[in-house]
Amino acid sequence: MNPHDFPFSLAGQKLAGRSGILELMDDLGRAMTVEPDMRMLGGGNPAAVPEMQALLRKRMHELTADTASLDRMLGNYDPPQGNPRFLAALASLLKRTFGWDIGPQNLAITTGGQSAFFYLFNLLAGRFEGGRRRKVLLPLAPEYIGYADQGLEGELFTTCRPHITWPQGEGGRIFKYTIDFAAVEDALRREDIACIAVSRPTNPTGNVLTDDEVARLSALAAQHGIPLILDNAYGSPFPNVIFTDAQPHWAPHVILTLSLSKLGLPGTRTAIVVAPEKIASALAAMTAIVGLANGNIGQQIALPWVESGEILELGPRILRPFYEEKSRAASAWTREFFDAARVDWALHASEGAFFHWLWLRGLRIPTRELYERLKARKVLVVPGEYFFFGLREDWPHSRECLRLNFSQPANVVREGLQIIAEEAARS
Ligand SMILES: Cc1ncc(COP(=O)(O)O)c(C=O)c1O
């Protein structure tokens, strides 16, 4: 035996394995650093939004000019729950804007939403005393790839197939997934469910669950005495990259995750969880064990915008128009190239976030293989297979979809779509 071939624990093997999210982040990181000619339609990087970048640079200048604040920010650990001034300002903003009955004790900062989900899922689901196993119910597949491998051990998810219909009518190319509530209720009856979780807007599809769907999920969770986790990475109240009229939802049993990443600050790794006090305190305790404290730079950058309330305007004023236009342009190019290539295609309704979800019906190769062919032609996408974890049965549809990030410069997205259409026609 190789003396350095040290065995890993079960949890170690799970976390150190070749997960989809590792592959995705590796490809993304490499493409952004050492392969500048790669057309980046993969990954979840926000766009370089000029107006937002200007605001962030201005904030950095202000921070560096104020040496006392700068020294405090760089030279101190915050409490594990987060910076007290930031927590108080955000709780007050959410309470006065939306009427939510919360205070700072209901908030916890984490190192990005990704860590928040690792903590939340392993806190609420998994193995319990007496051999009991509880799971996270995802009411609608496909769902965010980043959740898939977060369980410390065993299968953590049970996922429901949605209702889905091929677009009807002349030239109809837009479809939408909707929740199959009979399937959700069946899963709640059949399994020991610890919580319901959903991203809104959904990564990968850009679906925004309707207010009615959210209200029904919330009522079901309340009825079963479990939390409903709403992942607002792209959603409301910020960054609010939502193109429909969806309203934010809160109730005492609801856990909301918010993040500064898609506002333009993924590098600061800052997320906020709004939760019942017991859960917010538990997250702070977990932060202390795993990392002592969170990074405090993101909170300091955003603090004045939270105190003034401006953070709620950045989405509607800057981000939503920017991404909506990107989505519109990418849809038009998709129609142009895929109609010309004579492939059977449809796009999910683009209701928010930065992604188009392309359904290539009848594709003869798995999208993982298409992904490899595209990578060889310098186009990076994310194969759809990764987003269908937790299903009870195989679903051929899961091998017919691609997630495409439309936030990169126009020439990159247009060329990428043209090459994808050519390769799809060949497959
Ligand atoms: C749906 C969803 N949730 C959570 C995250 C995690 O983001 P972060 O850790 O940067 O807050 C992402 C990132 O892309 C996402 O798409």
The ligand as an SDF file (V2000), in Angstrom:
LIG
                    3D

 16 16  0  0  0  0  0  0  0  0999 V2000
  -29.9190   28.6570   -6.5380 C   0  0  0  0  0  0  0  0  0  0  0  0
  -28.6230   28.9880   -5.8980 C   0  0  0  0  0  0  0  0  0  0  0  0
  -28.5280   28.9140   -4.5660 N   0  0  0  0  0  0  0  0  0  0  0  0
  -27.3840   29.1880   -3.9190 C   0  0  0  0  0  0  0  0  0  0  0  0
  -26.2570   29.5540   -4.6180 C   0  0  0  0  0  0  0  0  0  0  0  0
  -25.0210   29.8330   -3.8430 C   0  0  0  0  0  0  0  0  0  0  0  0
  -24.4880   31.0880   -4.1160 O   0  0  0  0  0  0  0  0  0  0  0  0
  -23.5140   31.8330   -3.0950 P   0  0  0  0  0  0  0  0  0  0  0  0
  -22.8610   30.7860   -2.2630 O   0  0  0  0  0  0  0  0  0  0  0  0
  -22.5490   32.5570   -3.9740 O   0  0  0  0  0  0  0  0  0  0  0  0
  -24.3820   32.7510   -2.2750 O   0  0  0  0  0  0  0  0  0  0  0  0
  -26.2880   29.6400   -6.0170 C   0  0  0  0  0  0  0  0  0  0  0  0
  -25.0910   30.0030   -6.7900 C   0  0  0  0  0  0  0  0  0  0  0  0
  -25.0400   30.0120   -7.9840 O   0  0  0  0  0  0  0  0  0  0  0  0
  -27.5110   29.3530   -6.6710 C   0  0  0  0  0  0  0  0  0  0  0  0
  -27.6110   29.4080   -8.0020 O   0  0  0  0  0  0  0  0  0  0  0  0
  1  2  1  0
  2  3  1  0
  2 15  2  0
  3  4  2  0
  4  5  1  0
  5  6  1  0
  5 12  2  0
  6  7  1  0
  7  8  1  0
  8  9  2  0
  8 10  1  0
  8 11  1  0
 12 13  1  0
 12 15  1  0
 13 14  2  0
 15 16  1  0
M  END
$$$$
